[in-house]
């Protein structure tokens, strides 16, 4: 069957689904895209975009309140108008959704948008229940599942009977609570905790073990140090055993004692939106709801593909989009693979966290004999002239060859330097080769060169821009 004869059903309209639909149409297929809710999925509507707007606003508020230059620039306590900030945030969300999703779909004659909820009847048929309750069937040659995920809710006694926040409702709130408790210790929990604190909340984080427990321990320690300086309370090894809500106040019983707050944010991960797709009836294999796919984005059922947050892949929109486009190539007769061996991760705290490749512990588990160096930011000229030297860059290398294996960084602009590491990993560069490259002076990325140089010399003894 040629691509021009193919009919592909795409479930969802977020990063993976849009990429799959557009690439399939580009390659000659006819596409029916099925969306039960708002076009655009998580990232543009309730995830990446609104959260980064809020985080940026909170960063500006923080700098007005306190900066390294307060001796020469008078600090002021900012007046926070959350309803106006929210309106600005939502306006940009609406603008991007229309430009990058709604408008593109409207202008593509090869893609038909069907509003409703999809459910597999067999391996070539979907039943779609429309938003008005009417039912229809969609026959397809290939199907792509990009259904995304939703906030996971832990089974804490009493929680379900309270008006707790998820990341979705927190980002849509037009108020900043006086007291906020955050349950969770990874990306979403920590990003929003700092944002609310900088906008005026007294924040307490409950971490089941510690902040970013899956990362190199230095990452969580650096962020916790920053949070302590900003007045954010982190309770490690702490779990709530009972939650109630009375007189507009949350009361949490925990192993750290009784805790009270005006609002409670639950951010402990995400649950794939696969429970209503009837996947078990057609033999699609899942693991706790996540669809298992291979590097070609294939499920175990021929002709059924998936990518993004509803799968066993890392939950990043750029991974989802890359998976969707590669799945489309494979659905239309091509041969594409998704290589996640050099996948960058960024957390938009301040300082930012950025990692790629293997940590020291991960490398040793995989059998590498490693050598590593950690460069604190007081050795990086850009950080020195910013008067902001908290954080580090850590490089992990294979001891015998010097080949770079991974980098972990906590720095003000860590997210901007990490892609350089991705390229170095793809090229198989050694730390000596990185140390010998030209890096622009007074940039944070120059810290990579300096860290690489520490494998062979003391950078404190070099001139400011020594090659």
Buried (B, 14 or more C-beta within 10 A) or exposed (E): EEBEEBBBBBBBBBBBBBBBBBBBBBBBBBBBBBBBBBBBBBBBBBBBBBBBBBBBBBBEBBBBBEBEEEEEEEEEEBEBEBEEBBEEBBEBBBEBBBEBBBEBBEEBEBBBBBBBBBBBBEBBBBBBBBEEEEEEEBEBBBBBBBBBBBBBBBEBEBBEEBEBBBBBBBBBBEEBBEBBBBBBBBBBBBBBBBBBBBBBBBBBBBBBEBBBBEBBBBBBBBBBBBBEEBEBBBBBEBBBEEBBBEEEEBBBBBEBEEBEBBBBBBBBBBBBBBEEBBBEEBEBBBEEBBBBBEEBBBBEBEBBBBBBBBBBBEBBBEBBBBBBBBBBBBBBEBEBEBEEEBBBBBBBBBBBBBBBBBBBBBBEEEEBEBBBBBBBBEBBBBBBEBEBBBBBBBBBBBEEEBBBBBBBBBBBBBBBBBBBBBEBBEEEBBBBBBBEEEBEEBBBBBBBBBBBBBBEEEBEEEEEEEE
